[in-house]
Amino acid sequence: MISQLAFRNLTYRPWRSVLLFFGFGVGVAVMIVLLSIGEALLSQARNEKLVGGGSITVLPEGLDVEVMKTGGIGGLFFSIDHASFLYRQLFASPRFAKEIAAVAPQIEGRVLYVRATDGKEYPVNASGEIPAATRAVGAAPEIIEGKWENDDGDRRWVAPTMAELRHEIDHFHLPSDSVADRDTWAEWHYFNVLSEGGTRWAFVSFIVGGDVTGTKWGGQLGITLREQGGATRRYAATIDRSRVRFSTTDANLVFGDSHVTVLPDGDYEVVASAREGSGSGAGGAGSIRINLRVHPAPYAYFPGVSMGSGGFVSGYTVPALRASASGTLCVDESCEHLTDAQSYHDHNWGVWRGVTWDWGASRAGQYTFLYGRVYPPDSTVSVPPVLVYLVDSLGFRAVFRPKLISYEDGRTLRSGATVLRVPSRASFWDVRGDDTLRVDLSIEDAIATKTENGREHPFFIQMKGTARISGRIEGTPLAGTGAGFFETYR
């Protein structure tokens, strides 16, 4: 009877019956989808690889969220480069203190290999967290027994002292096994300081050069003193390796009677003495003695990058992008006393035969910026993009990647018998989403040094000038002008 009634209803109202069947089918399909999603969420909630806590999860760029759902973060073997820098300068920085209540760095399900005393290696599934930070975002595990608290390593990762931060990013390195041309390995501390009148400055380089894994290496101290529009005096001292002390765990460097030392408060003590001339340590027409205390501005540092391909390695970090220097600069028997003079410090390492670069660092009002690009020895056609790194009083502000630097070679320099055309102006710009930046450089003075880099442009050009920035970041206009130093090749 029921079958007959259903059949007669279908023949009497065919379209209404089709509509009812379709609606019932859609309802069942939606229910199946919802149940499947609920089951997936429940499965993820029970998954040991799921990163928990907080409201937002920050992942490496390019990560497929669907892959994350099916495989778990721990199965993807991704990592975020310079995570501690991002933590300190972005997520836990004063800039976002009103928006971000707590941040917890977490590593989940990373495969590590442990070597036992018998020489065998065993794969282990490892995780890492900062206990206090994980607790702050509400993801702390239930402790059945014992304590789960931050240790000293956790503290250094989250909030190192200023001295610990300098040692972390400013220590020395050893060439890896992949570096074939170790004789060209060099690593150095570089400082510059500008007199209070802005018409006299010094470049100071403590260079460790040669194969530091063997016996064919030593130290070279170089100081260039420049009067704007006037004389350039160069001082040098060659230091035997027996009188050189450097470390891969701290930033302190000893060069005989000269040294760079990180003080307990994070300032640098820079003591250097050299004679004018060949750098043999004896003879020469004059001498120079520098005794400075360099104070880096808080948050104004670049954590460092190291790039390379094949046997080429180029590393660079800036522990003091914006700094002030106080102390004495004595030339012969005449001493200049500096108080809070504009200063800067960076650190370079790698192989340098045939390598050239564009570089500059300058203040611009409340901002300080760094730009640069490196041309490897095998780079003959392609032009690498420029990296521009901008900070203010709260630290990292933005990164831009201009495609080119537009130079106007309006100055003339003589180096020996060679007459060079060198920049009088330079500019570069970039647009990243709604953010824009333009930098205009006006060169006030320049010096040229002949190099033996084997490249088309063998003259190293060091310039001093004024930088002006303009643009907009997150809707806020950018503007500022200040003094800086810039380098290129001709």
C-alpha positions, 0 to 999 in steps of 0.5 A, spaced: 500 500 500 505 504 501 509 503 495 503 504 491 501 511 494 508 513 493 508 511 486 501 515 485 504 521 488 510 521 484 506 520 478 501 526 480 506 531 482 513 529 479 516 536 480 515 536 487 517 529 488 524 531 485 525 537 489 523 533 495 528 528 493 534 533 491 533 537 498 533 531 502 540 529 498 543 535 500 541 535 507 544 528 508 550 531 504 551 537 508 551 532 514 556 528 512 561 533 510 560 536 517 561 530 521 567 529 517 570 536 519 568 534 526 572 528 526 578 531 523 578 537 528 577 531 533 583 527 530 587 534 530 586 536 537 588 529 539 594 529 535 601 530 539 604 534 533 599 540 533 602 546 536 597 549 541 596 555 545 594 562 543 590 565 538 594 566 532 600 561 529 605 564 525 608 559 520 614 559 514 612 563 508 609 558 503 606 553 507 600 549 505 595 549 510 592 543 507 598 539 508 599 542 515 592 539 517 593 532 514 601 531 516 602 535 522 607 541 522 612 536 525 612 532 519 614 538 514 621 539 517 620 547 516 623 552 520 623 560 521 630 563 520 632 568 525 626 566 529 629 569 536 630 576 532 623 575 530 621 574 537 625 580 540 624 585 534 617 583 532 612 579 536 615 581 543 617 588 542 615 594 545 612 596 538 606 591 539 606 591 546 598 593 546 596 588 541 600 582 543 599 579 550 604 573 549 608 569 544 611 562 545 616 559 540 615 552 539 618 546 535 614 540 534 616 533 532 623 535 529 627 529 527 634 529 530 639 523 530 643 522 537 649 518 537 650 513 543 657 512 546 657 505 542 658 510 535 651 508 533 646 513 531 638 513 533 633 517 530 629 521 535 622 525 535 624 532 539 620 538 541 622 545 544 619 550 548 620 556 552 616 554 558 614 560 561 612 563 554 608 556 553 605 557 559 603 565 558 599 562 551 595 557 555 599 551 552 603 548 558 602 541 559 600 538 566 606 537 570 605 530 574 612 531 577 618 535 578 618 542 575 618 545 568 621 552 568 626 556 564 633 555 564 639 559 562 639 557 555 631 559 555 633 566 558 638 568 553 634 566 547 628 570 549 631 576 553 639 576 553 643 581 556 646 586 551 653 583 552 650 576 550 647 579 544 653 582 542 657 575 543 651 571 539 651 575 533 658 578 533 663 572 534 668 569 529 667 563 524 671 558 521 671 556 514 667 550 512 669 544 509 666 546 502 670 553 502 676 551 497 680 557 497 681 558 504 687 562 503 682 568 501 678 567 507 678 574 511 674 576 517 673 583 520 671 588 525 669 594 522 668 601 526 667 608 523 666 614 527 664 621 525 667 627 528 662 632 531 663 637 526 662 632 521 668 634 517 673 628 519 672 621 520 676 615 521 675 607 518 678 602 523 678 595 520 681 589 525 682 584 519 683 576 520 686 574 514 688 567 511 687 560 512 685 560 520 684 552 520 692 552 519 698 556 520 698 561 514 694 567 517 695 573 521 692 580 523 692 586 519 689 593 523 688 598 518 685 605 519 683 611 514 683 618 517 680 623 512 679 630 512 673 632 508 675 635 501 682 634 504 688 629 506 687 622 506 692 618 511 692 611 512 695 607 518 696 600 518 700 594 523 701 587 521 700 582 527 703 575 527 698 570 529 701 568 535 699 575 538 692 574 535 686 572 539 679 571 536 673 566 538 667 563 535 663 563 541 664 571 543 666 577 539 672 579 543 678 580 539 686 581 541 691 584 536 697 585 540 696 591 543 690 593 540 683 590 541 676 590 541 672 588 547 665 587 549 664 590 556 658 588 561 653 593 559 654 591 551 658 597 549 665 596 545 671 598 547 676 599 541 683 600 542 687 601 536 694 604 534 698 603 528 703 607 524 703 611 517 706 607 511 707 600 510 704 596 516 710 593 518 709 596 525 715 600 525 717 607 521 712 611 517 711 618 518 706 618 523 702 614 528 695 614 530 692 612 537 684 610 538 681 609 544 673 609 544 667 606 547 662 605 542 655 605 545 650 601 540 643 604 540 637 599 543 634 595 538 638 598 532 642 592 529 642 587 523 642 579 526 646 577 520 646 573 513 651 568 510 650 566 503 654 562 498 654 557 493 660 552 491 666 554 495 663 562 495 661 564 502 659 571 504 657 573 511 655 580 514 652 582 521 651 589 524 651 589 531 651 597 532 647 600 526 646 606 530 651 608 535 655 613 539 662 613 540 666 617 546 673 617 547 680 620 544 683 620 537 690 622 537 694 623 531 701 624 532 701 628 538 695 631 537 688 628 540 681 630 539 676 628 544 669 625 542 663 625 546 657 621 543 660 622 536 656 618 530 659 611 530 657 604 526 660 597 527 659 591 522 662 584 522 664 581 515 666 574 514 668 569 507 672 569 501 673 575 498 677 574 492 674 577 486 668 580 490 665 587 489 659 590 493 654 596 493 653 598 501 651 604 505 649 605 512 646 612 514 642 616 519 635 619 517 632 623 522 629 618 527 630 612 522 637 609 520 637 604 514 642 599 511 643 597 504 647 593 500 648 587 495 654 583 493 657 581 487 660 574 487 666 572 483 663 568 478 657 574 477 658 577 470 651 578 467 646 578 473 645 584 478 643 582 484 637 586 488 639 591 493 637 589 500 634 595 504 633 594 512 630 600 516 630 601 523 627 606 528 627 607 536 623 601 537 627 596 532 626 593 526 621 597 521 621 594 514 625 591 509 625 593 501 628 590 495 630 595 490 632 592 483 637 597 482 641 603 484 641 609 480 648 613 480 650 619 477 657 620 476 658 627 477 665 627 481 672 626 479 677 623 483 685 622 481 688 615 483 695 615 481 695 616 474 688 614 473 682 619 473 675 616 475 668 618 475 665 617 481 658 618 484 655 625 486 648 622 487 645 616 488 638 614 489 633 607 489 626 606 491 621 600 492 614 599 493 612 593 497 604 592 497 602 599 500 609 601 503 614 605 499 621 607 500 625 612 496 632 614 498 636 619 495 644 620 497 648 626 496 655 625 496 660 630 499 666 627 499 669 620 496 676 617 496 678 611 491 683 605 493 686 601 487 684 593 489 687 587 486 680 584 485 681 581 478 674 585 476 672 590 471 672 595 476 678 595 480 677 601 484 674 601 491 670 608 492 668 610 499 664 616 500 661 620 505 654 624 504 647 626 506 641 621 505 634 623 505 628 618 505 621 619 503 615 614 503 610 611 507 609 605 511 603 602 514 600 609 512 605 613 516 609 618 512 617 617 512 621 623 512 628 624 515 635 626 513 642 625 516 649 623 515 652 616 512 657 612 509 657 609 502 661 604 498 661 602 491 666 600 485 669 603 479 
